[in-house]
């Protein structure tokens, strides 16, 4: 396990120890696969928030690895999957299956280059999942800056490649997902039953304020990006237009579930700040019950609050592996006294299996 004391000492000016993740990996590599049971019942654990990248994409980026991963972030090198190393880590985490995703690094690329990257990503993801169907499922990549291509890519991913949906960012440049130009993508996702996993890439507009200690661009910026994305989908009426859209929000949905009730009062307090032509079908906070949220929010009390806000049926297991945010995601759920045994079965894998149509 990573020495948490070294993490906190860093805030006082002591440098991080670069060996922490390597030590964790060695410890994981020596651990046998552990079956998870709840009330004597064997549970298939499904981590919906696990990352990978494919080395084969590097030539398409002129070998510029920095466009694909940031090696200054611990765990980044393990996004290149070495099968036995990844299986050992999953076994130590008590994770039976990872639903793999690639954080979109191609949104700023020219159309043809981005399409080539996405094509390779989806082909390699499909190959990996087909080779190890008991351990991996996958989300497709989409060329969202070209929605017409994204529609074709999503159809191929779902109908021919056996993928479970798509991993998307929190926006595409300055374009919000509520923009009508994305409607054909969401319509196709709804038609196919494709799950959309929203994983943020931060809010670069605030980079000046995020500068300094604490890695605020990620610590605050990533949850904020998800909060904005979900709020836009709600307030602009996108979720009314596509009521059967299946969305998983990373990092517990950002800040929105922790402050959702404020959304119900905004237009009453300031009508001028709201569009009278958009009449939502229900209170803004009520839309959260039709979304899904991963469990990467660290504490039992945070899970209790998310459960109270959205219901245990809407929470799925997430670790962010190989980034060492939560190296014991299953233990984290067992620590939540607010969850009944049946609800723990759901969060650990049952909810994801139902949503993603995975055999439990």
Order of alpha helices (4+ residues) and beta strands (2+ residues): alpha-alpha-beta-beta-beta-alpha-beta-alpha-beta-alpha-beta-alpha-beta-alpha-alpha-alpha-alpha-beta-alpha-alpha-beta-alpha-beta-alpha-alpha-alpha
